[in-house]
């Protein structure tokens, strides 16, 4: 009963935080003061230089990283092309700095909301440049309305011979198990997440226990049959399940890694490294950090408590 009440309260809190994204007063206040008052815990900074410093620090502690220029839902084609050019520069910078890091990007940031072909052309540019430099690109998954187009673009890239590109599946979407099955022939590099967007109950599991169960089903099949599985969760129960399942099934550690968010459970990140597991930390940057921060606060009440304590301490 206590777990049911806790999950219900967490769900209500999550909805309230996501609703705050649309509140103008909250948005103005957090945009103005948020980075100083705690947002920097979850975002590397507003510039690529900030991200490079953060990633170097992670690498020095034995952690891998990816970085994302925060932003989404661009509807101007020239701006979308400019974002693709920026990502090409980010890939080059990561390689030049000798960092163990790659980029992850959203297709709506590259023009998907405007035109699917434009988004494909833009991401293909980035993936091609990354391949030339021996780097990797992760295509993030966004709200459910973009899943079909995102998967189509991923398949087009793979059909064109791009091996240095990965995809994301969200456990809370009912469709994700079917999506995984349809991708397995590609031996994909799959990142599994629970899901961070607010979706209706006819699209996504509303109960945490059902999301967790779906995550386990995706995890086990992906570990058995995909090329590489990125286990992206801060839930220690699911992490330990992945470790035990991989050991029981004889799955080499080179075929999976754990992925956690910058500023979330940093000690857990280091503990996993000490146990001999590969850990990647998602390390975003950019001036458009507000929606990202709100989703991070909604995901875990502990994140919200940290942010509130930061506000009260000033």
C-alpha positions as CSV (number, residue, x, y, z in Angstrom):
1,X,0.0,0.0,0.0
2,X,2.8,2.4,0.9
3,X,4.4,1.8,-2.5
4,X,1.1,2.5,-4.3
5,X,0.6,5.8,-2.4
6,X,4.2,6.8,-3.1
7,X,3.9,6.1,-6.8
8,X,0.6,8.0,-7.0
9,X,2.1,11.0,-5.2
10,X,5.2,10.9,-7.5
11,X,2.9,10.8,-10.5
12,X,1.0,13.8,-9.4
13,X,4.2,15.7,-8.6
14,X,5.5,14.8,-12.1
15,X,2.4,16.1,-13.8
16,X,2.6,19.4,-11.7
17,X,6.2,20.0,-12.7
18,X,5.6,19.3,-16.3
19,X,2.7,21.7,-16.3
20,X,5.0,24.3,-14.9
21,X,7.0,24.3,-18.1
22,X,4.1,26.2,-19.7
23,X,3.7,28.7,-16.8
24,X,5.2,32.0,-17.9
25,X,6.0,33.3,-14.4
26,X,7.7,30.1,-13.4
27,X,9.5,30.0,-16.8
28,X,10.8,33.6,-16.5
29,X,12.0,33.0,-12.9
30,X,13.8,29.7,-13.5
31,X,15.4,31.0,-16.8
32,X,16.7,34.0,-15.0
33,X,18.0,32.4,-11.8
34,X,17.9,28.6,-12.4
35,X,21.5,28.1,-13.6
36,X,22.8,29.8,-10.5
37,X,20.3,28.2,-8.2
38,X,20.9,24.6,-9.1
39,X,20.3,23.9,-12.8
40,X,24.0,23.6,-13.2
41,X,23.7,20.3,-11.2
42,X,22.0,18.8,-14.2
43,X,23.3,20.8,-17.2
44,X,26.9,21.2,-18.0
45,X,26.5,24.9,-18.9
46,X,25.3,27.1,-21.7
47,X,28.4,26.7,-24.1
48,X,30.3,23.9,-25.7
49,X,33.4,25.1,-23.7
50,X,31.4,24.4,-20.5
51,X,30.4,20.9,-21.8
52,X,34.0,20.1,-22.8
53,X,35.2,21.0,-19.2
54,X,32.5,18.8,-17.7
55,X,33.2,15.9,-20.0
56,X,36.9,16.0,-19.3
57,X,36.2,15.8,-15.6
58,X,34.0,12.8,-16.2
59,X,36.6,11.1,-18.3
60,X,39.2,11.7,-15.6
61,X,37.0,9.7,-13.2
62,X,36.7,6.8,-15.6
63,X,33.3,7.7,-17.1
64,X,32.3,8.0,-20.7
65,X,30.0,10.8,-21.9
66,X,27.7,12.0,-24.5
67,X,26.6,15.6,-25.1
68,X,23.5,17.2,-26.5
69,X,22.9,20.8,-27.7
70,X,19.6,21.3,-25.9
71,X,16.7,22.3,-28.1
72,X,13.8,20.9,-30.0
73,X,10.8,21.6,-32.3
74,X,12.6,23.9,-34.7
75,X,10.4,25.0,-37.6
76,X,12.7,27.1,-39.6
77,X,14.7,25.1,-42.3
78,X,17.8,27.4,-42.2
79,X,17.9,27.2,-38.4
80,X,17.6,23.4,-38.6
81,X,20.5,23.3,-41.0
82,X,22.5,25.5,-38.7
83,X,22.0,23.1,-35.8
84,X,23.3,20.3,-38.0
85,X,26.3,22.4,-38.7
86,X,26.8,23.0,-35.0
87,X,26.7,19.3,-34.3
88,X,29.3,18.6,-36.9
89,X,31.5,21.1,-35.1
90,X,30.7,19.5,-31.7
91,X,31.8,16.1,-33.1
92,X,35.0,17.6,-34.4
93,X,35.7,19.3,-31.0
94,X,35.2,16.2,-29.0
95,X,37.7,14.3,-31.3
96,X,40.2,17.2,-31.2
97,X,40.0,17.3,-27.4
98,X,40.7,13.5,-27.2
99,X,37.5,13.0,-25.2
100,X,35.8,9.7,-24.8
101,X,32.4,11.1,-25.8
102,X,29.9,11.2,-28.6
103,X,26.8,13.3,-29.5
104,X,23.1,12.6,-29.0
105,X,20.5,14.6,-30.8
106,X,16.8,15.1,-31.3
107,X,15.4,15.1,-34.8
108,X,12.9,17.8,-34.1
109,X,15.9,20.0,-33.4
110,X,17.0,19.2,-37.0
111,X,13.7,20.1,-38.6
112,X,11.5,16.9,-38.2
113,X,8.5,19.0,-37.2
114,X,8.8,20.9,-40.5
115,X,9.8,18.2,-42.9
116,X,11.0,14.6,-42.5
117,X,13.3,14.7,-45.5
118,X,15.0,17.8,-44.1
119,X,15.6,16.1,-40.8
120,X,17.0,13.1,-42.6
121,X,19.4,15.2,-44.7
122,X,20.5,17.0,-41.5
123,X,21.1,14.0,-39.4
124,X,22.8,12.2,-42.3
125,X,25.3,15.1,-42.4
126,X,26.1,14.7,-38.8
127,X,26.3,10.9,-38.9
128,X,28.6,11.0,-42.0
129,X,31.0,13.5,-40.4
130,X,31.0,11.4,-37.2
131,X,31.9,8.3,-39.2
132,X,34.8,10.1,-40.9
133,X,36.1,11.0,-37.4
134,X,35.5,7.5,-35.9
135,X,32.7,8.8,-33.7
136,X,29.1,7.8,-32.9
137,X,25.7,9.5,-33.0
138,X,22.7,8.6,-30.8
139,X,19.3,9.6,-32.1
140,X,17.1,10.4,-29.1
141,X,13.5,9.6,-28.9
142,X,10.9,12.3,-28.3
143,X,7.1,12.4,-27.7
144,X,5.1,9.5,-29.2
145,X,4.0,11.5,-32.2
146,X,7.6,11.5,-33.5
147,X,8.3,7.8,-33.0
148,X,7.3,6.5,-36.5
149,X,9.3,9.2,-38.3
150,X,12.3,8.8,-36.0
151,X,12.4,5.0,-36.6
152,X,12.0,5.5,-40.4
153,X,15.0,7.9,-40.4
154,X,17.1,5.5,-38.3
155,X,16.3,2.6,-40.7
156,X,17.2,4.8,-43.7
157,X,20.5,5.6,-42.2
158,X,21.3,1.9,-41.5
159,X,20.1,0.9,-45.0
160,X,22.5,3.5,-46.4
161,X,25.4,1.7,-44.6
162,X,25.7,3.9,-41.5
163,X,26.8,1.7,-38.6
164,X,27.8,4.5,-36.2
165,X,24.3,5.5,-35.3
166,X,22.0,4.3,-32.5
167,X,18.4,4.7,-31.5
168,X,16.3,5.0,-28.2
169,X,13.2,3.1,-27.1
170,X,11.0,4.2,-24.3
171,X,9.6,1.5,-22.0
172,X,6.5,3.4,-21.0
173,X,5.1,3.3,-24.6
174,X,3.0,0.3,-25.3
175,X,4.4,0.0,-28.8
176,X,8.1,-0.3,-27.8
177,X,8.3,-4.1,-27.6
178,X,7.0,-4.4,-31.2
179,X,9.4,-1.6,-32.3
180,X,12.3,-3.5,-30.7
181,X,11.3,-6.7,-32.5
182,X,11.2,-4.9,-35.8
183,X,14.7,-3.5,-35.3
184,X,16.5,-6.7,-34.2
185,X,17.4,-7.8,-37.7
186,X,19.6,-4.7,-37.9
187,X,21.6,-5.7,-34.8
188,X,20.9,-2.2,-33.4
189,X,22.7,-0.2,-30.8
190,X,19.7,0.5,-28.6
191,X,19.4,2.8,-25.6
192,X,16.5,1.8,-23.3
193,X,14.9,4.4,-21.1
194,X,11.7,4.5,-19.1
195,X,10.4,7.7,-20.8
196,X,10.3,11.3,-19.6
197,X,7.4,12.9,-21.6
198,X,3.9,13.3,-20.3
199,X,1.8,10.8,-22.5
200,X,-1.9,9.9,-22.4
201,X,-2.9,6.5,-20.9
202,X,-4.0,5.2,-24.3
203,X,-0.3,5.5,-25.5
204,X,1.8,4.8,-22.4
205,X,1.6,2.8,-19.2
206,X,0.4,5.2,-16.5
207,X,1.6,3.0,-13.6
208,X,5.3,2.9,-12.6
209,X,5.2,-0.8,-11.9
210,X,4.0,-1.5,-15.4
211,X,6.7,0.7,-16.9
212,X,9.3,-1.2,-14.9
213,X,8.0,-4.5,-16.1
214,X,8.1,-3.4,-19.7
215,X,11.6,-2.1,-19.2
216,X,12.7,-5.6,-18.0
217,X,11.1,-7.3,-21.0
218,X,12.8,-4.9,-23.4
219,X,16.1,-5.2,-21.5
220,X,16.2,-9.0,-21.6
221,X,15.3,-9.3,-25.2
222,X,17.7,-6.5,-26.3
223,X,20.6,-8.1,-24.3
224,X,20.0,-11.4,-25.9
225,X,19.4,-10.2,-29.5
226,X,20.5,-6.7,-30.2
227,X,24.0,-5.6,-31.1
228,X,24.5,-3.4,-28.1
229,X,22.3,-2.3,-25.3
230,X,22.6,1.0,-23.3
231,X,20.8,0.5,-20.0
232,X,19.7,4.0,-19.2
233,X,18.2,4.1,-15.7
234,X,19.0,5.2,-12.2
235,X,16.9,2.5,-10.7
236,X,19.3,0.3,-8.8
237,X,16.8,-2.7,-8.9
238,X,16.8,-2.6,-12.7
239,X,20.6,-2.1,-12.9
240,X,21.2,-5.1,-10.6
241,X,18.6,-7.1,-12.7
242,X,20.6,-6.3,-15.8
243,X,23.9,-7.4,-14.2
244,X,22.4,-10.6,-13.0
245,X,20.7,-11.4,-16.2
246,X,23.8,-10.7,-18.3
247,X,25.9,-13.0,-16.0
248,X,23.3,-15.8,-16.1
249,X,23.0,-15.6,-19.9
250,X,26.7,-15.4,-20.6
251,X,26.4,-11.9,-22.2
252,X,29.8,-10.2,-22.4
253,X,30.2,-6.8,-20.7
254,X,31.3,-5.3,-24.0
255,X,27.8,-5.7,-25.3
256,X,26.1,-3.4,-22.9
257,X,26.8,-0.3,-20.7
258,X,24.9,1.7,-18.2
259,X,23.9,5.3,-19.0
260,X,23.0,7.9,-16.4
261,X,22.3,11.6,-16.4
262,X,24.7,14.3,-15.5
263,X,24.2,15.3,-11.9
264,X,21.9,12.3,-11.0
265,X,23.3,9.6,-8.7
266,X,27.0,10.5,-9.3
267,X,28.1,8.0,-6.6
268,X,26.2,5.2,-8.3
269,X,28.0,6.1,-11.5
270,X,31.4,5.7,-9.9
271,X,30.4,2.6,-8.0
272,X,29.5,0.8,-11.2
273,X,32.8,1.8,-12.8
274,X,34.6,0.4,-9.8
275,X,32.7,-2.8,-10.3
276,X,34.1,-3.0,-13.8
277,X,31.1,-1.8,-15.8
278,X,31.2,0.8,-18.6
279,X,29.2,3.9,-17.6
280,X,28.3,6.8,-19.9
281,X,27.0,10.1,-18.5
282,X,24.6,12.1,-20.6
283,X,26.0,15.7,-20.3
284,X,23.8,18.3,-22.1
285,X,24.6,21.9,-22.6
286,X,23.1,25.0,-24.2
287,X,21.0,28.1,-23.5
288,X,17.7,26.1,-24.1
289,X,18.0,24.2,-20.9
290,X,14.7,25.0,-19.2
291,X,12.5,22.2,-20.6
292,X,15.2,19.7,-20.0
293,X,15.6,20.8,-16.4
294,X,11.8,20.5,-15.8
295,X,11.8,16.9,-17.1
296,X,14.7,16.0,-14.9
297,X,12.9,17.5,-11.8
298,X,9.7,15.5,-12.8
299,X,11.6,12.2,-13.1
300,X,12.8,12.0,-9.5
301,X,11.4,13.8,-6.4
302,X,15.0,13.8,-5.1
303,X,16.0,16.1,-8.0
304,X,13.2,18.5,-7.1
305,X,14.2,18.5,-3.4
306,X,17.8,19.3,-4.4
307,X,16.6,22.2,-6.5
308,X,14.3,23.6,-3.8
309,X,17.1,23.4,-1.2
310,X,19.3,25.3,-3.6
311,X,16.7,28.0,-3.9
312,X,16.2,28.3,-0.1
313,X,20.0,28.3,0.6
314,X,20.5,31.6,-1.3
